[in-house]
Amino acid sequence: METSLSKVNLIYFSATGNTKKIVKAIGRNLEWKRTVEHNLADEESDLFQHKIERDSLSIIGVPVYRGRVPLLVAEKLQKLQSDGSLAVPVVVYGNRHFDDALLELNDMVTGCGFKVMAAAAFIGEHSYSSEENPIAHQRPDKEDMEQCRSFAREIKIKIQESTSYKMLHRSRLPGNYPFKEHPAIPLLSPETLVDDCILCGICGEVCPADAITVSAEVLTKKEECIWCCACVKRCPTQARVFKNEWIDNFVEMLTTHCQARKEPACFF
Ligand SMILES: Cc1cc2nc3c(=O)[nH]c(=O)nc-3n(C[C@H](O)[C@H](O)[C@H](O)COP(=O)(O)O)c2cc1C
């Protein structure tokens, strides 16, 4: 690719893998010589140690939680520093809505010193989707991947056509400021069915909030749990379950009202 940009950063948080898939698909289709992946859940990441290179483009992806950027992710994002390098904020939501999340991510990214050239909202399987209650089940799918390709193509054209990079103005993004409040939620977390648990430790490894410790039994710190369901989705014996009245009612609402397929939205 003929451009003065030396590098693409793929920066994401992705508890159940959808955001990662989308960000990587956009990155792949940019076909840059040098592409570096950074997982925001990785505490050791050198991402926070120095400013992002000025001649780089960062695709920054986060999932939508309750119409916002998840609090845990917001804390991490605030530590990023840029000197005016280009960024593309991307949110991934579970076919309900992304509400204020893209506008919020845009504001965070500009607050860190990035210049936003484009943004997008994609759809991924809902964290509470299951075979019995499918919500955006198995998305992103082939069509979503195709949309990642055309989004990347448009970014590429924009970069190749101009050296001054016309920026995306926040007024083009859906969402309202002040952002919707983070609602108060009950102190709940997935539980372990002791008879089915083989103490393999995978739930502890995949938990992005470090809420689970596995030794002679599985211990979950409810106050740390972000309800992401990574432990539920990755448990090899289906021993982790998130079933309670609150979640069951919520899943019923999603299953009833969020079946109509939503499509990705891209902004330039
Ligand atoms: C606590 C929580 C809140 C969520 N809130 C929303 C929401 O407001 N709108 C929506 O459409 N999806 C919502 N989702 C679904 C996720 O955005 C969706 O599953 C996304 O694909 C997860 O991305 P990941 O696989 O990268 O973690 C929520 C999921 C969780 C765990």
The ligand as an SDF file (V2000), in Angstrom:
LIG
                    3D

 31 33  0  0  0  0  0  0  0  0999 V2000
  -23.1250   -6.9970   30.3160 C   0  0  0  0  0  0  0  0  0  0  0  0
  -23.4640   -6.9810   28.8530 C   0  0  0  0  0  0  0  0  0  0  0  0
  -24.2080   -5.9410   28.3230 C   0  0  0  0  0  0  0  0  0  0  0  0
  -24.5280   -5.9230   26.9450 C   0  0  0  0  0  0  0  0  0  0  0  0
  -25.2250   -4.8640   26.4560 N   0  0  0  0  0  0  0  0  0  0  0  0
  -25.5610   -4.8360   25.1430 C   0  0  0  0  0  0  0  0  0  0  0  0
  -26.2970   -3.7420   24.5940 C   0  0  0  0  0  0  0  0  0  0  0  0
  -26.5740   -2.7300   25.2470 O   0  0  0  0  0  0  0  0  0  0  0  0
  -26.6930   -3.8300   23.3050 N   0  0  0  0  0  0  0  0  0  0  0  0
  -26.4060   -4.9140   22.5360 C   0  0  0  0  0  0  0  0  0  0  0  0
  -26.8860   -4.9700   21.3980 O   0  0  0  0  0  0  0  0  0  0  0  0
  -25.6290   -5.9270   22.9880 N   0  0  0  0  0  0  0  0  0  0  0  0
  -25.1940   -5.9080   24.2740 C   0  0  0  0  0  0  0  0  0  0  0  0
  -24.4130   -6.9200   24.7640 N   0  0  0  0  0  0  0  0  0  0  0  0
  -23.9230   -7.9650   23.8450 C   0  0  0  0  0  0  0  0  0  0  0  0
  -22.4740   -7.7400   23.4010 C   0  0  0  0  0  0  0  0  0  0  0  0
  -22.2750   -6.4180   22.9710 O   0  0  0  0  0  0  0  0  0  0  0  0
  -22.1670   -8.7050   22.2560 C   0  0  0  0  0  0  0  0  0  0  0  0
  -22.3920  -10.0090   22.6830 O   0  0  0  0  0  0  0  0  0  0  0  0
  -20.7670   -8.5980   21.7090 C   0  0  0  0  0  0  0  0  0  0  0  0
  -20.7140   -9.3870   20.5370 O   0  0  0  0  0  0  0  0  0  0  0  0
  -19.7100   -9.0690   22.6750 C   0  0  0  0  0  0  0  0  0  0  0  0
  -18.4380   -8.8610   22.1050 O   0  0  0  0  0  0  0  0  0  0  0  0
  -17.1710   -9.7800   22.4160 P   0  0  0  0  0  0  0  0  0  0  0  0
  -17.4730  -11.1540   21.8740 O   0  0  0  0  0  0  0  0  0  0  0  0
  -16.0460   -9.1350   21.6850 O   0  0  0  0  0  0  0  0  0  0  0  0
  -16.9730   -9.7790   23.8960 O   0  0  0  0  0  0  0  0  0  0  0  0
  -24.0680   -6.9580   26.1060 C   0  0  0  0  0  0  0  0  0  0  0  0
  -23.3180   -8.0050   26.6510 C   0  0  0  0  0  0  0  0  0  0  0  0
  -22.9990   -8.0090   28.0000 C   0  0  0  0  0  0  0  0  0  0  0  0
  -22.1440   -9.1140   28.5460 C   0  0  0  0  0  0  0  0  0  0  0  0
  1  2  1  0
  2  3  1  0
  2 30  2  0
  3  4  2  0
  4  5  1  0
  4 28  1  0
  5  6  2  0
  6  7  1  0
  6 13  1  0
  7  8  2  0
  7  9  1  0
  9 10  1  0
 10 11  2  0
 10 12  1  0
 12 13  2  0
 13 14  1  0
 14 15  1  0
 14 28  1  0
 15 16  1  0
 16 17  1  0
 16 18  1  0
 18 19  1  0
 18 20  1  0
 20 21  1  0
 20 22  1  0
 22 23  1  0
 23 24  1  0
 24 25  2  0
 24 26  1  0
 24 27  1  0
 28 29  2  0
 29 30  1  0
 30 31  1  0
M  END
$$$$
